[in-house]
Amino acid sequence: MTKNVRVRFAPSPTGPLHIGGVRTALFNYLFAKKHNGTFVLRIEDTDQNRYVEGAEQYIIDALNWCGIPYDEGINKNEKFGPYRQSERKHLYKAYAEELIANGKAYYAFDAPEALDFQRAEHEAKGKTFIYNWHNRLKLSNSLSLSAEETQAKLDAGDEYVIRFKSPQDETLHLTDIIRGEIKIDTNVLDDKVLFKSDGMPTYHLANIVDDHLMEITHVIRGEEWLPSLALHYQLYEAFGWEKPEFAHLPLILKPTGKGKLSKRDGDKLGFPVFPLKWTDPVTEEISRGYKEDGYFPEAMINFLAFLGWNPGTEQELFNLDELTNAFELERVNKSGARFDPDKIKWFNHHYMQEQSNDELAEIFKSKHEVLANIDVNYIALVIELIKERTTFVSDFWELSSYFFIAPSTFDEKATKKAFKENTAEILTSIKAVIETIGDFTTETLQKEIKGWITANNIGFGQVMMPLRISLVGSLQGPDVFDIMYLIGKAETVKRIDKIISIL
């Protein structure tokens, strides 16, 4: 690839960034890094009525947490700034008027009521109203009005929009990296609004102008924009600009595989659809986030990469560098990708094993007051013993509480299974052995206790099950000798004494 690759992620600040948006940002990021290019963040806030306070910062925070920060954008390497479309609105009208001057667009003065009437009349006849070549001369616009009438309306301050003049009886040949060649009959296209009566451009015009001025070489976006490709192609041609290459990513589907994944699906089935927690500034409704639910960003990125893309091998676990090296748009699927909440847990379990015990200990300690005065190095040793069975840091306490607090209750089913008539006597003897051990290590404990069991010809279960219950409160947990080593001799003896007294 000879040209300097420049891609952009251009979300609208109308709420929290959906997981589908994160996937789009990720694929843009991977493509840029693969080709030593630039990943640009642009905020498309032309629809001021839907603007939500805090959404822009949320988008930036989400990208940073995911580990896919932008190279260029708001407050960062502002080579082609500003990067908010609302701050660029002075640019767009001139381009819209250039299209009018070239006969590629026109002023339309139709009142909303008049268009509603047209829609209702068409629906009554079983037809769909399309504002284009077949009826534009019957409506109120600069094509049906004389130049003098048009100017009079403009001078009078009549409200207008600027519409693109779609051609008649032509076939467009479009190219998409993922979907290949696409043919479009221009007779079915409507004359899209490019510039609105409020002085703001629509997405279509602003998008094309900004991509051109920011020298974007590849437009990688969601499938929902595929119907706009014909207009965008035509706008590039109308301006006489070089087109970028386009790639439209497949939809992310509900876990059932039917329909696009939505926030309601997450609420209903109990998983987040946003990277970070979001609090609606108006309703104060709180939506869960993957970060706050205990997922690692590496797990989420690895998971999202496989929603619509595959490396062509059996490998599933990729760090970001490996993803960058393997990523190719040509290996992105056309069909929708089913969201599997269990699969992301599988990824999180894997990345849990790769986390530093010291870092996990700091996180775990911060979540429980009872750990406040416990040495973080001790907590890290505990985590090393239990983390293989965990998926989230929130799993730690249930699996390790007995390392920090002696059990106050004992599992009824386990005690019935383990406690016999002679259990108190056996535990008293084992306690005596433990008290004589000077080198209180896992290895020595294992050697001395197993030696005593063998020498006294007692079944291992008769000793080890009651011993485990005295230490843990149940028959769960890692190796008994590791538990004894970590809690220490005094605490081990104390817990055995308690069981003996109960027996």
C-alpha positions, -999 to 999 in steps of 0.1 A, spaced: 0 0 0 18 31 -13 -3 60 0 -2 71 37 -31 53 53 -55 76 72 -87 62 88 -112 78 111 -137 68 137 -165 93 137 -191 87 164 -220 109 173 -221 122 210 -257 111 214 -251 87 243 -226 61 255 -205 43 229 -221 10 220 -200 -22 218 -206 -21 180 -190 13 179 -160 0 198 -157 -29 173 -157 -3 144 -130 18 162 -109 -14 168 -110 -24 131 -100 12 121 -72 11 147 -59 -23 136 -60 -13 99 -41 19 106 -14 3 127 -10 -26 102 -1 -1 75 18 24 98 -11 49 93 -30 73 114 -62 67 134 -83 98 136 -112 106 160 -138 130 147 -169 139 166 -199 141 143 -222 164 163 -242 180 135 -274 168 151 -275 192 180 -310 182 191 -296 147 201 -264 159 217 -259 144 252 -237 161 277 -207 139 287 -209 116 257 -179 130 239 -156 124 269 -171 90 274 -160 81 239 -125 92 245 -123 75 279 -137 42 264 -111 42 236 -83 48 261 -95 21 284 -97 -4 255 -61 4 247 -69 18 212 -63 55 216 -66 78 186 -35 93 170 -51 125 159 -82 144 170 -96 166 198 -66 181 217 -42 157 201 -20 163 170 -46 186 155 -32 187 120 -66 190 103 -87 205 132 -111 213 145 -124 178 150 -159 186 161 -182 191 132 -202 217 151 -170 238 151 -166 233 113 -200 244 102 -187 275 86 -171 252 60 -200 233 48 -224 259 33 -198 269 8 -194 233 -5 -232 229 -6 -235 261 -27 -206 249 -49 -228 219 -58 -257 242 -66 -235 263 -89 -224 231 -107 -260 218 -111 -254 189 -87 -278 202 -60 -307 226 -55 -326 247 -30 -359 231 -18 -385 253 -1 -411 226 6 -429 231 39 -430 200 62 -468 199 59 -465 198 21 -441 168 22 -464 151 48 -493 155 24 -473 140 -5 -463 110 17 -499 104 28 -512 107 -8 -486 81 -20 -494 58 9 -531 59 1 -522 46 -34 -499 19 -20 -468 37 -31 -437 51 -13 -430 88 -16 -395 95 -30 -383 130 -36 -363 127 -68 -363 130 -106 -399 118 -110 -416 145 -90 -390 172 -81 -404 196 -108 -439 194 -92 -425 205 -58 -412 238 -45 -375 241 -53 -350 260 -74 -355 235 -103 -393 241 -105 -391 278 -98 -375 305 -120 -342 320 -109 -360 352 -100 -386 333 -78 -358 313 -61 -338 345 -53 -369 362 -40 -375 334 -16 -338 334 -5 -339 372 0 -372 370 19 -355 345 43 -378 316 35 -367 284 51 -349 260 27 -328 228 26 -302 220 0 -309 186 -17 -285 165 -39 -298 161 -75 -296 124 -80 -293 114 -117 -319 95 -137 -315 63 -157 -279 56 -146 -262 26 -131 -237 32 -104 -208 8 -100 -196 8 -64 -167 -11 -47 -165 -23 -11 -134 -41 2 -156 -65 22 -186 -69 -1 -170 -65 -36 -188 -49 -65 -223 -33 -60 -246 -20 -87 -272 6 -80 -300 19 -102 -301 57 -97 -338 58 -104 -345 44 -69 -324 70 -51 -339 100 -34 -326 135 -35 -310 135 0 -309 167 21 -273 179 23 -278 211 42 -306 218 68 -327 249 75 -309 253 109 -276 261 91 -261 227 98 -251 201 73 -265 166 73 -242 137 80 -238 131 43 -223 164 33 -203 169 64 -189 134 63 -177 137 27 -162 172 31 -144 163 63 -131 130 50 -117 149 20 -102 178 40 -87 153 65 -72 132 37 -90 100 48 -79 71 26 -101 44 39 -137 46 53 -143 16 76 -178 18 91 -208 -2 101 -232 -19 77 -260 5 86 -242 31 63 -241 8 33 -274 24 19 -255 58 19 -226 46 -2 -243 55 -35 -248 91 -24 -213 94 -10 -198 80 -42 -218 105 -62 -208 134 -39 -171 126 -45 -177 126 -82 -197 158 -80 -168 176 -63 -142 160 -85 -124 145 -55 -105 112 -52 -127 87 -34 -114 68 -4 -118 30 -3 -149 18 16 -154 -12 38 -187 -18 56 -185 -41 87 -212 -67 94 -238 -61 121 -233 -75 156 -264 -97 162 -283 -106 193 -271 -138 212 -300 -156 194 -285 -146 160 -317 -127 150 -316 -89 148 -291 -62 158 -277 -62 193 -293 -35 214 -290 -21 250 -323 -39 258 -307 -73 250 -281 -66 276 -306 -55 301 -328 -85 295 -300 -111 294 -277 -96 320 -246 -84 302 -233 -50 294 -233 -35 259 -211 -5 267 -174 -5 275 -177 17 306 -205 24 330 -228 52 318 -251 74 339 -278 92 318 -275 129 326 -312 134 323 -329 103 336 -299 92 359 -304 57 346 -272 37 351 -261 13 324 -234 -13 332 -200 -13 316 -175 -40 309 -148 -23 329 -169 -20 360 -182 -56 356 -146 -68 360 -136 -75 324 -100 -68 312 -97 -46 282 -75 -72 265 -103 -97 268 -129 -74 253 -106 -64 224 -98 -100 216 -135 -109 217 -146 -80 196 -119 -88 169 -136 -121 163 -170 -105 158 -170 -105 120 -133 -113 114 -112 -144 115 -75 -149 110 -78 -180 88 -62 -201 115 -73 -220 146 -57 -194 169 -82 -175 191 -60 -158 216 -43 -126 203 -27 -97 220 -30 -63 203 3 -66 184 -7 -100 172 -41 -87 161 -25 -59 142 -1 -82 123 -29 -107 115 -57 -82 106 -69 -79 70 -101 -63 59 -104 -90 32 -109 -115 60 -139 -97 75 -172 -115 69 -203 -100 51 -228 -118 73 -237 -106 108 -217 -118 138 -236 -133 168 -227 -118 202 -219 -146 227 -217 -133 263 -202 -166 274 -174 -163 249 -162 -130 263 -161 -146 298 -139 -173 283 -115 -147 270 -116 -129 304 -108 -162 322 -77 -166 300 -65 -130 305 -71 -134 343 -43 -160 343 -19 -136 326 -25 -107 350 2 -99 376 -7 -113 410 6 -81 426 -17 -59 405 -47 -81 411 -39 -80 448 -41 -42 448 -75 -43 430 -88 -70 453 -76 -52 484 -93 -19 473 -127 -37 471 -128 -51 507 -124 -32 539 -115 -63 558 -83 -65 537 -72 -29 545 -45 -39 570 -34 -71 553 0 -72 535 -6 -70 498 22 -95 492 2 -120 513 -29 -113 492 -9 -119 460 2 -153 473 -35 -162 480 -45 -150 445 -18 -173 429 -36 -203 445 -71 -194 434 -71 -174 402 -71 -205 379 -107 -210 390 -117 -174 386 -131 -152 357 -134 -119 376 -117 -102 405 -152 -103 421 -148 -141 423 -119 -138 446 -136 -133 480 -159 -163 477 -129 -185 469 -104 -171 494 -122 -155 524 -109 -182 547 -74 -171 541 -82 -138 558 -111 -147 582 -115 -181 600 -147 -199 590 -176 -193 614 -199 -219 598 -192 -253 584 -209 -269 554 -235 -293 567 -232 -318 538 -195 -318 540 -194 -323 578 -218 -353 576 -195 -368 550 -162 -362 568 -169 -363 606 -169 -398 622 -168 -409 658 -130 -408 660 -125 -376 640 -119 -355 671 -92 -379 683 -75 -379 649 -75 -341 646 -60 -339 681 -32 -362 670 -26 -342 638 -26 -310 658 2 -324 679 22 -333 648 17 -298 633 28 -281 666 62 -300 664 70 -289 628 97 -262 629 101 -256 591 65 -246 585 65 -249 547 42 -267 522 67 -294 515 75 -302 552 38 -301 562 30 -326 533 59 -349 543 52 -350 580 14 -353 579 13 -379 551 41 -398 570 20 -398 601 -11 -410 582 8 -438 566 26 -448 598 -8 -450 617 -25 -469 588 -53 -444 586 -73 -436 555 -62 -403 539 -98 -391 537 -104 -397 574 -77 -371 581 -76 -347 551 -114 -341 548 -119 -330 585 -86 -310 583 -98 -291 552 -132 -284 568 -115 -270 599 -94 -247 578 -119 -237 550 -154 -245 564 -161 -268 534 -145 -293 512 -135 -266 486 -102 -248 480 -66 -254 469 -41 -278 484 -46 -281 522 -8 -279 528 -7 -246 508 -35 -232 529 -18 -242 562 15 -227 550 -2 -193 542 -23 -189 573 5 -200 595 10 -225 624 -8 -205 650 -39 -199 629 -39 -236 617 -38 -249 653 -65 -224 664 -89 -235 636 -83 -272 644 -90 -265 681 -123 -249 672 -135 -280 652 -124 -303 680 -144 -282 705 -174 -284 683 -171 -322 679 
